[in-house]
Structure formats: structure tokens, C-alpha cells
Amino acid sequence: MEYSLFFLIGGFVLGFAMAWNLGANDVANSMASAVGARAITIKQAMFIAGILTFVGAVFIGGHVTETVRKGIISFDAFSAHPEFIVIGSFSALFAASVWVFVATWAEMPVSSTHSIVGALMGVGIIAGGFGTVHWAKVGQIVSSWIISPFFSGILGFIFFIIIRKTILEKEDYVGMTKKVGPFLVAFAVFIIAMSFLLKTPLGKKLALGTWGCFGVATTICVLSGILGKMLISRWIGMIKNDIVEMVFRKLQVFTSCCVALSQGANDVANAVGPVAVIYFVIKTGGVGEKVPVSPMLLAFGGLGIALGIITFGHKVIKTVGFKITHLTNTRGFSIDLSAAATILIASKLGLPVSTTHAAVGAVIGIGLAKGFEAVDIKIIFKIILYWLITLPMVALTSMLIFKILTAIFV
């Protein structure tokens, strides 16, 4: 196709921009609770998350991307016009990048996955009409605005109540920390291990199957419980003040780091997937349902995510970590655990969820454990507003960009 060089170079530029925006906005999913609970500083969070998301993207990220992400539009609409695939991917990256940047500037957490999906939806409508869009899939995405935060909020509420009833409200809270803590560590490690293995690029590489993943995760869980018992006893012997919170501070840093690593592995495709499609179509003249993603492209996306975290990640972290409700280390641990559990359970059940929505929902649920007065309702309503307008905003923007580009180049 004509102007291939323009779209190839432009695609890489926009892919890097999308990765940068993804890092800047989505870092709050993993690090906001740890910063809000003052387990680590914002600078430490951005440095740690920058490294771990890069490692996750490069070494655990998927090497194959779906041509039409999440099956949101019919592939048949583009089969006869491969140039539309290139322009559509370019337009989707442009629209999604702009929207995530606007949301980050406003310090609002939004879903990068939903941004890309909404942009592709707009491309499908403008290229092939409303019949091109799989509206059932769109309905599932809309339902995730309710499923993700509600389910994660409920789990966060339950986990924190368990910690409060079994440890914080007990007279011998130090002794109960020694007894209950190892079980919480084991459960957290089980959830995290399953999150890395079940229906993930790493799990597919290992080819373990559901029961194989369960067996590996259970083994790691038992070993972690034993190690956790030893470490907690050692920490308690070293800590003099705020013993429980200090123990959970160490546990929370661990869970936040795991979430950051997983995030890099699972979200890098939102940035480099469309770039891989552009390159593949320009190179071959056509495209299948899946497109290979080279390790270099994963590293390219991982670098963009890391730079986004380091340079701009502080904005959304401040909103999720400080503005919704007051966080402590026990609450922060509950947030990480409930968000990870929500994503895992929903993935197994085939339900659509957003990591961003799950993380924010967990923060709200933890806040509500102390009553409605413990959460900032105005901030919550503002966040929900941004969630609601994400799909239509990026869809309309991508439609406009696609129309302009096809008028110029086709």
C-alpha cells in the first residue's frame, strides 16, 4: 500500500506513546495502595514498578496478539481491504493514547484495555457499519464496569474484616499475627501464582493446564506459608512499635510488586498489539486472526510503560492512594489481595473485568468497611464518570481520525 513508511513509523511512535500512557495511568493499579499506606514513597513506587513492568512485559508478555482485540469487531470487514487494517490500528492507537493521556492529566484512573477496545469499536463502525461490531462483547465490557469494582470491593471488605476480627481486635494481636499471618501469606501467594499461570502467556508457554496450574500454585502456597511463618516471627522480634502494621507493610510491598510484574506481562499487548498488526500487514499484505509479536517489540513496549511510570505515574497514584479513603498497611494488603483474586476468579469464569476497575473498587470497599463517611463520594463519582465516557469518547475520536486518514491516503 502507498504511504507504508508513514504508517509504519507513525505506528511505532503511537505504540510507544500508548505504552507510555499505559504506564502513567495503570501504575496506580499495583502501587497506589502501597504508597497510600506509606509502605513506600511515590519515588520508590515508580522506580520499582518501572523495573518490574518492563521485566514482566519482556519475559512473561505474550508473543502473539489477537488481530481484533477481544473480538470486538468482525474480521470480515477488513479482509478485502488490508489497508483499512493498517489505518484502523493506527487510528485506534491515536485515539486511545489521547484519551488515556487526558485521563492521566486529570489524575483519573481509566482502563487502557477498554480504551483500545472502544477505539477499535469506532473503527469497526466507520469502516463496516454498526453490524460489524459484536455488540454482545460491548455489553460484556459495559457489565465489567459493575462486575469489577463491585466484586473486588466486596472481597476487599471481607478480607479486611477477617484481618480486623482475627488480629486487630484481639487482645493478643501479636500472637494472632504469628498464627493467622502465615495463612494470609499462603493464600496471597496462591492467588498470585494462579494469576501468573492460569490463562496467561506464561501459563500457555508452560502448557500446564488448569489442574497443573493448581498443583504448582498449591505447592508454592504451602512452601510460602512455612517461609511466611518464619519471616513473621523474625520480623516481630525486630519490630518495637506498630507491630501488626509493620508486618503487613512488608507483605504489602511484596504483593504490590507481584501485581506490577503481572501488569507488565498482561497489558503490554494493549500498546504493541496494534503496532505488530501494522507491521505484519505492511510486510505481508494480509493478516490472520493472530499476529506474532517479537521479543524486541515487547521490549519496546515495556520500555515505554516503564518511562510512563517513572515520569508521570505519580498523578493517578495520588488519586487512588490518597483521595478516595485513608489507607493503612493491613488495608493495602487487603486491596492487593482482593484485586488479584477478582481478576483470577473472573478470568476463570469468563467474565470481563478491568484491573483498574478492580483496584479502585477494592479501595472503595476497604473504605466502606469504616462507613460511608470514610470515603470521598465526589472523587468516586468523578472516577465513575470517566469510566462511563471512555468507550464513547475513544470510539468517536477513532472514527474521526479514521475518516480523515482514509480521505487523505486511500
Buried (B, 14 or more C-beta within 10 A) or exposed (E): BEBBEEBBEBBBBBBBBBBBBBBBBBBBBBBBBBBBBBBBEBEBBBBBBBBBBBBBBBBBBBBBBBBBBBBBBBBEBBEEBBBBBBBBBBBBBBBBBBBBBBBBEEBBBBBBBBBBBBBBBBBBBBBBEEEBBBEEBBEBBBEBBEBBBBBBBBBBBBBBEBBBEBBBEBEEBBEBBBBBBBBBBBBBBBBBBBBBBBBBBBBEEBEBEEEBBBEBBBEBBEEBBEBBBEBBEEBBEEBEEEBBBBBBBBBBBBBBBBBBBBBBBBBBBBBBBBBBBBBBBBEEEEBEEEBEBEEEBBBBBBBBBBBBBBEBBBBBBBBBBBBBBEBBBBBBBBBBBBBBBBBBBBBEEEBBBBBBBBBBBBBBBBBBBEEEEBBBEEBBEBBBEBBEBBBEBBBBBBBBBBBEBBEEBE
